[in-house]
Structures are given as structure tokens and as C-alpha cells.
Amino acid sequence: MTLRPTVRGVGVAVVAGGAIGMASAAGPRALNAIAAPALVALLAGAVQIILADVPDVDRSAPAAGFAGERRTVTLDVAGSGVARLTDRLPGGVAAVSPAVKATLPATVSYEVELRSRGEWTLGPPEIVMTDVLGLFVRTATPEATTTALVYPDVYDLRGDDAFAGLFTHGTSNDRQAFDSIREYAPGDPLRDVHWKSSAKREADELVVKQFVAEETTEEFHVVASAAPGHADAMASGAASVALLGLQAGLSVAVTCPAGEVQPGRGDAHRRHVLELLARTEAGDVRKQARERADAAVTADGDGVIVTVGDQEHALDVEPERRRTAVADGGDRR
């Protein structure tokens, strides 16, 4: 902790010093009228700030998210007096709101914007305490840190035939369980046309039957590796392919330099995949994992390549294709 006078405190000290000098020439009455109150104020301010409790901070991690999203950071600060709190932030997270000022004890919060993929340490905070007269400040830096997790960018591959076709085997239709009807689309088999409903429409308007999609038990293994400096691209490619597989109903496993997530489905599994890929660095994976993989994602200076069998597909990572696959699988709003 450090204790120092404020600009106001220096001013009061100068006035007190000047009054003492004047008192030596004009008599002790000048000392009583000006110097004494100034000296009392300085003493009272110093004693108050010195005796103030050392702040204790309790905090929790903000929810993980995608680059561009905002999160609220909350800290419970013990202690006494008036204080200004400024959190130390890494490059992957930026403060939206300025430093927070409060009377302790207090619960304070501020907003941050998630900037880039990774696991980032927030804190420790710097707490600047002030006495009630604003003459002295005391700075404390309690050991209170937490982490903010930023997911990799996810790209929409649903309109890319090269990738969407990988997962057509992930679901099957139970042709005994009729679900609904919809408009005919090129490629629909004629056996699925609902002729009775089509007859009630105009001559060139057909509708087809839709059947209940059954989820298969198939597993889909994704492995990812990257040359140094290309971890972000690798993580984005692996996340994009893995989430497309999850949307297709497959049980998806992911292996990358940071570790692996076993096959699974559902919202919690989706988060586990994103969390792993948020933390990974560049590197390679074990040979055994690569041999059992259904899709291998590789990132280097030539871009991101997804290899399935003996076929290679270049991943289009243009910004307009980016989307955030939130926990429920939806797009960013």
C-alpha cells in the first residue's frame, strides 16, 4: 500500500505553511485563524486514511462468450471510506465503462467487451481510497483475479455443400412417422409428394411429406492441429465443423493440442467443445487420435484445410460468414 497527498492536500499544506510564516511576522492570531484549521484537517485526513480497513475483494468469473459480446464484471469490495476501483485487463478484453467509484463496503460492477479468443486473466484491481476531505489517497492492490473465456469464431458451413454433405448420414427419417408437409424443393423424391394436398393448389405447386427425423448413434471425431501463429484459425475451423456435426445429431468428439472432449451431444457438450477450443494453442495431436478421426482440421500459412478421407476442403473464413454458435445453437442477435 502507498499513501500520498492529493493536489488538494498539497494545497492545504502550502496554505498552512504560509500561515505559519505569516504568524511569525503578524503574531500568533494569524496562526490560530488559518494555520490551525489547515493542520487539523491534514492530521484528520491522514489518520482516517491510515486507519481505513485494507480492502478485501471477492469476485467471480464472467460468463464465457464470443468476440464482440459484452459481459458484466462484478466485485464485492470490503473496507471503509471512499474508493475508486480500476481493474487491470489483458489485451483480449477491453473495458467499456470507466473506473468505478463507491463508498466501501460495496458491490461494484462494470462492463467489458470480449475482443479475441483465449482465456484471459482479469485483475488484480487497483483500489485508490480517499479520506472524506480528499486530502490523501491510499492505493491498494489486493490479490484478486479471475478469468474471462472467449470462444473461437464460428463460421456458418450450412450453405457449403462440401461440408454440409459430410453430415447427411447423421440423421435418418422414420418413414412411418409422418410429421408435416412443406413446399416441394428440387431434389425431393416424387414418392414424398403429398398428392392430395397438392391437388388443392395451383397446377405447378407441389407439397411433400416430411417425416420425423431420428437421431443416429453415430460418432464423429474431429482432430485439429496448427502451425505456430495459427491457433486461432485452427480453433475456428474445428469449432465450425464440430458444431455443424452436433446440429446434424451426431455424437461429436474433438481432439486438439490442448486435450480432448469425448463424444457427446447437447448444450453442455457444445459448451465443453467451445471451452476446449478457446484454450488451445498451436501444435499437433497424437497419431492415434489422427488415425481414428473422421475430419482433420489443419491451419497454417496456406489457410484452414479440412480433410475427410482422401478429400481436402478449404474452409472459407470470410468475416461475413462468421456467426456465434451460442449455447443453444442459435446465431448471434
C-alpha positions as CSV (number, residue, x, y, z in Angstrom):
1,M,0.0,0.0,0.0
2,T,1.1,3.6,-0.7
3,L,0.0,6.8,1.0
4,R,0.3,10.2,-0.7
5,P,-1.3,13.6,-0.6
6,T,-3.7,14.7,-3.3
7,V,-3.4,18.0,-5.2
8,R,-5.9,19.4,-2.7
9,G,-3.8,18.1,0.2
10,V,-0.7,19.7,-1.2
11,G,-2.6,23.0,-1.5
12,V,-3.8,22.8,2.1
13,A,-0.3,22.1,3.3
14,V,1.1,25.1,1.3
15,V,-1.6,27.3,2.9
16,A,-0.7,26.0,6.4
17,G,3.0,26.6,5.8
18,G,2.3,30.1,4.5
19,A,0.1,30.9,7.6
20,I,2.8,29.7,9.9
21,G,5.3,32.1,8.1
22,M,2.8,34.9,8.4
23,A,2.3,34.2,12.1
24,S,6.0,34.7,12.7
25,A,5.6,38.3,11.4
26,A,2.0,39.1,12.3
27,G,1.6,37.3,15.6
28,P,0.0,34.0,16.8
29,R,-3.5,35.2,15.9
30,A,-2.7,34.5,12.2
31,L,-1.6,31.0,13.2
32,N,-4.9,30.4,15.0
33,A,-7.1,31.7,12.2
34,I,-5.6,29.9,9.2
35,A,-2.8,27.5,10.1
36,A,-4.5,25.7,12.9
37,P,-7.6,24.5,10.9
38,A,-5.4,23.5,8.0
39,L,-3.2,21.5,10.2
40,V,-6.1,19.8,11.9
41,A,-7.6,18.9,8.5
42,L,-4.4,17.4,7.3
43,L,-4.0,15.4,10.5
44,A,-7.6,14.2,10.5
45,G,-7.3,13.2,6.8
46,A,-4.1,11.3,7.3
47,V,-5.4,9.5,10.4
48,Q,-8.6,8.5,8.7
49,I,-6.9,7.1,5.6
50,I,-4.2,5.3,7.6
51,L,-6.8,3.6,9.9
52,A,-9.1,2.6,7.0
53,D,-9.5,-1.1,6.6
54,V,-7.4,-2.8,4.0
55,P,-9.9,-3.7,1.1
56,D,-10.7,-7.3,0.5
57,V,-12.1,-8.3,-2.9
58,D,-14.3,-11.3,-3.8
59,R,-15.1,-11.8,-7.4
60,S,-16.5,-14.5,-9.8
61,A,-15.7,-15.2,-13.4
62,P,-17.9,-13.6,-16.1
63,A,-19.8,-15.9,-18.4
64,A,-17.8,-17.2,-21.4
65,G,-18.8,-15.7,-24.8
66,F,-17.7,-14.8,-28.3
67,A,-15.6,-11.9,-29.5
68,G,-17.7,-8.8,-29.8
69,E,-20.0,-9.7,-27.0
70,R,-20.2,-7.8,-23.7
71,R,-20.1,-9.1,-20.2
72,T,-20.6,-7.6,-16.7
73,V,-17.8,-8.0,-14.2
74,T,-18.9,-7.8,-10.5
75,L,-16.6,-7.4,-7.5
76,D,-17.6,-7.4,-3.8
77,V,-15.2,-5.0,-2.1
78,A,-14.9,-4.8,1.7
79,G,-13.3,-2.0,3.6
80,S,-14.3,1.6,4.5
81,G,-14.1,5.1,3.1
82,V,-14.5,6.3,-0.5
83,A,-12.6,4.4,-3.2
84,R,-12.1,4.3,-6.9
85,L,-11.6,0.9,-8.4
86,T,-9.8,0.2,-11.7
87,D,-9.4,-3.4,-12.9
88,R,-6.3,-4.5,-14.8
89,L,-7.3,-6.0,-18.1
90,P,-5.4,-8.0,-20.7
91,G,-5.4,-7.4,-24.5
92,G,-8.2,-9.8,-25.2
93,V,-10.7,-8.0,-23.1
94,A,-11.5,-4.2,-23.1
95,A,-13.3,-2.1,-20.5
96,V,-16.5,-0.4,-21.8
97,S,-17.3,1.6,-18.7
98,P,-14.7,3.7,-16.8
99,A,-13.3,3.2,-13.4
100,V,-15.9,2.7,-10.7
101,K,-16.2,5.0,-7.6
102,A,-18.1,3.8,-4.5
103,T,-18.3,4.1,-0.7
104,L,-17.0,0.9,0.8
105,P,-18.1,-1.7,1.6
106,A,-19.8,-2.1,-1.8
107,T,-20.6,-4.3,-4.7
108,V,-19.4,-2.7,-7.9
109,S,-19.7,-3.7,-11.5
110,Y,-18.5,-2.6,-14.9
111,E,-18.8,-3.8,-18.5
112,V,-16.1,-5.4,-20.7
113,E,-16.1,-6.3,-24.4
114,L,-14.6,-9.6,-25.3
115,R,-12.0,-9.0,-28.0
116,S,-10.2,-12.2,-29.1
117,R,-10.2,-15.9,-28.4
118,G,-8.4,-17.2,-25.3
119,E,-8.5,-17.5,-21.6
120,W,-7.7,-14.0,-20.1
121,T,-6.8,-13.0,-16.6
122,L,-8.8,-10.1,-15.1
123,G,-7.1,-8.2,-12.3
124,P,-5.8,-7.7,-9.8
125,P,-7.7,-4.5,-9.3
126,E,-6.2,-1.2,-8.1
127,I,-8.2,0.4,-5.3
128,V,-7.5,4.1,-4.6
129,M,-9.0,5.1,-1.2
130,T,-9.6,8.8,-0.3
131,D,-10.4,10.4,3.0
132,V,-13.6,12.4,3.3
133,L,-11.8,15.7,2.7
134,G,-10.0,14.5,-0.3
135,L,-6.5,15.4,1.1
136,F,-4.8,12.0,1.0
137,V,-5.1,8.8,-1.2
138,R,-4.0,5.3,-0.3
139,T,-3.5,2.7,-3.1
140,A,-4.0,-1.0,-2.6
141,T,-3.7,-3.9,-5.0
142,P,-5.4,-6.9,-3.4
143,E,-4.7,-10.3,-4.9
144,A,-8.0,-10.9,-6.6
145,T,-8.1,-12.3,-10.1
146,T,-10.4,-14.2,-12.3
147,T,-10.6,-15.4,-15.9
148,A,-12.7,-14.5,-18.9
149,L,-13.1,-17.1,-21.6
150,V,-13.6,-16.0,-25.2
151,Y,-14.8,-18.7,-27.6
152,P,-13.3,-19.1,-31.2
153,D,-15.1,-17.5,-34.1
154,V,-17.6,-20.0,-35.7
155,Y,-18.3,-20.0,-39.4
156,D,-21.6,-21.0,-40.9
157,L,-21.0,-24.0,-43.1
158,R,-24.6,-25.0,-43.6
159,G,-24.7,-23.5,-47.1
160,D,-21.4,-25.1,-48.1
161,D,-22.2,-28.4,-49.9
162,A,-18.7,-29.7,-49.3
163,F,-19.2,-29.6,-45.5
164,A,-23.0,-30.0,-45.2
165,G,-22.8,-33.2,-47.2
166,L,-20.5,-34.7,-44.5
167,F,-23.3,-35.0,-42.1
168,T,-26.2,-36.1,-44.1
169,H,-25.7,-39.5,-42.6
170,G,-26.1,-38.2,-39.1
171,T,-29.9,-38.4,-39.2
172,S,-32.4,-40.8,-40.8
173,N,-36.1,-40.4,-41.4
174,D,-38.6,-42.7,-39.9
175,R,-40.9,-43.0,-42.9
176,Q,-43.6,-44.5,-40.7
177,A,-43.8,-41.3,-38.6
178,F,-45.4,-38.5,-40.6
179,D,-44.6,-35.1,-39.3
180,S,-45.9,-32.3,-41.7
181,I,-45.9,-31.1,-45.2
182,R,-43.9,-28.4,-46.9
183,E,-43.3,-26.9,-50.4
184,Y,-41.5,-29.1,-52.9
185,A,-37.8,-28.3,-53.4
186,P,-35.6,-29.5,-56.3
187,G,-34.2,-32.9,-55.4
188,D,-37.1,-34.1,-53.3
189,P,-38.2,-37.7,-54.4
190,L,-41.5,-37.9,-56.1
191,R,-42.6,-40.6,-53.7
192,D,-42.7,-38.0,-51.0
193,V,-45.2,-35.7,-52.8
194,H,-48.4,-35.4,-50.9
195,W,-50.7,-35.6,-53.9
196,K,-54.0,-34.9,-52.1
197,S,-52.7,-31.6,-50.7
198,S,-51.0,-30.7,-54.0
199,A,-54.3,-31.2,-55.9
200,K,-55.8,-28.3,-53.9
201,R,-53.1,-25.9,-55.0
202,E,-52.2,-24.4,-58.4
203,A,-51.0,-26.7,-61.1
204,D,-47.3,-26.1,-60.6
205,E,-47.3,-26.0,-56.8
206,L,-46.4,-29.3,-55.1
207,V,-46.0,-30.1,-51.5
208,V,-44.1,-33.0,-50.0
209,K,-44.4,-35.0,-46.8
210,Q,-41.9,-34.6,-44.0
211,F,-41.1,-37.4,-41.7
212,V,-39.8,-37.4,-38.1
213,A,-36.0,-37.3,-38.1
214,E,-34.4,-39.9,-35.9
215,E,-31.1,-39.3,-34.3
216,T,-28.5,-41.9,-35.0
217,T,-25.9,-43.1,-32.6
218,E,-23.0,-42.4,-35.0
219,E,-19.9,-40.7,-33.6
220,F,-17.9,-38.1,-35.5
221,H,-14.3,-37.4,-34.4
222,V,-12.6,-34.1,-35.2
223,V,-8.9,-33.6,-34.7
224,A,-7.2,-30.2,-35.1
225,S,-3.6,-29.0,-35.4
226,A,-1.9,-25.8,-36.3
227,A,1.5,-24.4,-37.2
228,P,2.8,-21.7,-34.8
229,G,0.9,-18.5,-35.0
230,H,-2.3,-20.1,-36.5
231,A,-4.0,-21.4,-33.4
232,D,-7.0,-19.0,-33.8
233,A,-7.7,-20.2,-37.3
234,M,-7.4,-23.9,-36.2
235,A,-9.8,-23.3,-33.3
236,S,-12.3,-21.6,-35.5
237,G,-12.2,-24.3,-38.2
238,A,-12.5,-27.1,-35.6
239,A,-15.4,-25.3,-33.8
240,S,-17.2,-24.7,-37.1
241,V,-17.0,-28.4,-38.2
242,A,-17.8,-29.8,-34.7
243,L,-20.9,-27.6,-34.2
244,L,-22.2,-28.5,-37.7
245,G,-21.9,-32.2,-36.7
246,L,-23.7,-31.5,-33.4
247,Q,-26.5,-29.8,-35.3
248,A,-26.8,-32.8,-37.5
249,G,-27.4,-35.0,-34.5
250,L,-24.1,-36.8,-34.4
251,S,-22.1,-37.6,-31.2
252,V,-19.1,-35.4,-31.7
253,A,-15.6,-35.8,-30.2
254,V,-12.8,-33.2,-30.5
255,T,-9.1,-33.6,-30.1
256,C,-6.7,-30.7,-30.3
257,P,-3.3,-29.7,-28.8
258,A,-5.0,-28.7,-25.5
259,G,-6.6,-32.0,-25.0
260,E,-9.8,-33.8,-26.0
261,V,-13.6,-33.9,-25.4
262,Q,-15.2,-37.3,-25.5
263,P,-18.1,-38.0,-27.8
264,G,-21.3,-36.3,-26.7
265,R,-24.4,-34.2,-27.6
266,G,-26.4,-31.4,-26.2
267,D,-25.9,-27.9,-24.9
268,A,-23.4,-28.8,-22.2
269,H,-21.3,-30.8,-24.6
270,R,-21.4,-27.9,-27.1
271,R,-20.0,-25.6,-24.4
272,H,-17.3,-28.1,-23.5
273,V,-16.1,-28.2,-27.1
274,L,-16.0,-24.4,-27.3
275,E,-14.2,-24.1,-24.0
276,L,-11.5,-26.6,-25.1
277,L,-11.0,-24.8,-28.4
278,A,-10.9,-21.4,-26.6
279,R,-7.9,-22.5,-24.5
280,T,-5.9,-24.4,-27.1
281,E,-2.6,-23.3,-28.5
282,A,-0.9,-24.3,-31.8
283,G,0.6,-27.7,-32.0
284,D,-0.1,-31.3,-33.2
285,V,-2.1,-34.2,-31.8
286,R,-1.2,-37.8,-31.1
287,K,-1.0,-40.2,-34.1
288,Q,-3.7,-42.5,-32.6
289,A,-6.2,-39.6,-32.5
290,R,-5.5,-38.6,-36.1
291,E,-5.9,-42.2,-37.3
292,R,-9.4,-42.5,-35.8
293,A,-10.5,-39.0,-36.9
294,D,-13.4,-38.5,-39.3
295,A,-12.3,-35.0,-40.1
296,A,-8.9,-33.4,-39.6
297,V,-8.6,-29.6,-39.4
298,T,-5.1,-28.1,-40.2
299,A,-4.2,-24.5,-40.1
300,D,-1.0,-22.9,-41.4
301,G,0.1,-20.1,-43.7
302,D,-1.9,-21.5,-46.6
303,G,-5.2,-21.3,-44.7
304,V,-7.5,-23.8,-43.0
305,I,-7.9,-27.2,-44.6
306,V,-10.5,-29.8,-43.5
307,T,-9.5,-33.3,-44.6
308,V,-12.2,-36.1,-44.8
309,G,-10.9,-39.4,-46.0
310,D,-8.7,-38.5,-49.0
311,Q,-10.6,-35.3,-49.8
312,E,-9.4,-31.9,-48.8
313,H,-11.8,-28.9,-48.4
314,A,-10.6,-25.3,-47.9
315,L,-12.6,-23.5,-45.1
316,D,-14.0,-20.2,-46.2
317,V,-13.3,-17.8,-43.2
318,E,-14.6,-14.6,-44.7
319,P,-15.9,-12.2,-42.0
320,E,-19.5,-12.2,-43.4
321,R,-19.7,-16.0,-42.8
322,R,-18.9,-15.7,-39.2
323,R,-21.6,-16.4,-36.6
324,T,-21.6,-17.1,-33.0
325,A,-23.0,-20.5,-32.0
326,V,-24.3,-19.8,-28.5
327,A,-25.1,-22.5,-26.0
328,D,-28.5,-23.3,-27.6
329,G,-27.0,-23.4,-31.1
330,G,-28.5,-20.2,-32.3
331,D,-27.0,-17.3,-34.1
332,R,-25.8,-14.0,-32.6
333,R,-28.6,-11.5,-32.2
